Amino acid sequence: MILLANQRWLSASFFVFFFTWGIFLPYWTGWLTIEKGLTVSQASLIMGIGMVARALSTFMVFPVLTRKSSLRAVIKWLSILSLLLVVFYIPDTPVWSLAAITILFSAVYPMILPAVESGATLLMQSERIHYGKSRSFGSIGYTIALLLVGAATSIWSEQAILYLMIAGLIVTVVFAMKNAPAVLDSIPEQTSAAVEQTKLRTLFQTKGFLTITILAVLLQGAHAAYYSFGFIYLDDLGVSGLWIGVILNVAVLFEILFFRLSDRLLANTKISTMFLIAAIGSTVRWIAVYLFPFTAVFVFTQVLHAVSFGIAHYAFIQYISTRLPKQQIASAQGMYAAFAMSLSTAFLTIPAGYLYDISPGLAFLGMAVCTIPAIFIVLFTRRKLAY
C-alpha cells in the first residue's frame, strides 16, 4: 500500500512540474515579446542569460540546498519562491526589471526538476519504484499544457500564458505542502564522511561516472537543432501552424509510450547498451532529416524521440540509481540538469543557427557530430568500465 502511494506521489510530482514546464519552455520568450513588448533580440538575450543562470543554480546551488535540508523541504520552498517571483510579472515594469525577474525565476524554478528526479532516484533505491511509469505522467502534463495554452491563447490573448503559469505553480505549491514519502523527509548526515561523499571530486572518482556524464551531455545536447529550429523547419516546408503543433506532439506521445513501457522493455538491458541504442537512433534521426527534407520523413523521425531522448535519459537515471550512494544523487542530478539538459543545448544552438542559415538540413546533420562520437565512446569503454 505504501509502495502504491509513493508511486502515485511521484507520478503526480512529475505531472504538476511538467505541466508548468510545458508553459515556460516553449512559450515564455514569445510571451515576453507579445505581452511585455520586448524585441525578439531582447527576449532572446534575457532568456539566454536565464539559461546560464539555470545551469549555474542547478550545478552549484541545488546540491548545497540538498545537503542542508530534506528533499521535501527543498521542493516546497523552491515552489513557493517560484510562485512569488512569477507574480511580479503581473504589473507593467521596465525592461531591466523584467530581465531581473526572468533571470531570478530561471535560476530558481528549474531546480524543482532535479529535486523531483532526486526523489525518484531515492525511491527507486529504497522501494523499487517504477521510474518510467511515473515519468510518463510528466510527459502527459507537458502535452496537456501545450494543448491548453494553444486553446487559451486562441480564445483570449497571450496574457493567458502568465495566468496559466500562476495557476500551475499554485497547484505545485499546494501539492508540495502535502505528505511526501518518508525517504524525502530525511535530512542528510552532516558527518565529515557523509559531506565528503557529496563533493564533486568524490563523485567523479566513482567508476564510470565521467563517461556516463559525457554520453548524456552529447546525446541530450544533440537535440539543440530540433528544440530551436524544429518549428521553423516545418514552417519552411510549408506545414500549417495547426499541423506543426500536431507533428511536434508526435515526439511527446512516443516519449509517453516509451516511459510507460520502459521498466519492462529495458529491465534486463545493460546501461551501455541503452546508451548505444540511443546514440545510433539519434544519429539515424538527424541524418534522415538532412537527407530527406520532406514532412513525412520528419514525422517518422519524431518516433525516434523515444530513442534519442527517452532511452538516453532513462539510462542515466538507471546508472545513478544503481551505482551511486544516496549522498551523491543530488549532486549527480544537478550536474545532469546543468550540463546535459541546459548548457550543452545552449552552446550547440549557436553553431546550429549558423548551419541553418546555410541550409536548414545542415543544422540537423551537425548534431551527428555529437552522436557519432557517443557510439564510439560506448564501444571503447563498455567492457573496461563494466556499465
Secondary structure as UniProt FT lines:
FT   HELIX           2..34
FT   HELIX           40..56
FT   HELIX           57..61
FT   HELIX           62..68
FT   HELIX           71..87
FT   TURN            88..89
FT   HELIX           95..108
FT   HELIX           109..111
FT   HELIX           112..127
FT   HELIX           131..155
FT   HELIX           159..177
FT   HELIX           182..185
FT   HELIX           192..198
FT   HELIX           200..204
FT   TURN            207..208
FT   HELIX           209..221
FT   TURN            222..223
FT   HELIX           224..236
FT   TURN            237..238
FT   HELIX           241..265
FT   TURN            266..268
FT   HELIX           271..291
FT   HELIX           295..303
FT   HELIX           306..311
FT   HELIX           312..323
FT   HELIX           326..335
FT   HELIX           336..343
FT   HELIX           344..358
FT   HELIX           360..365
FT   TURN            366..367
FT   HELIX           368..385
//
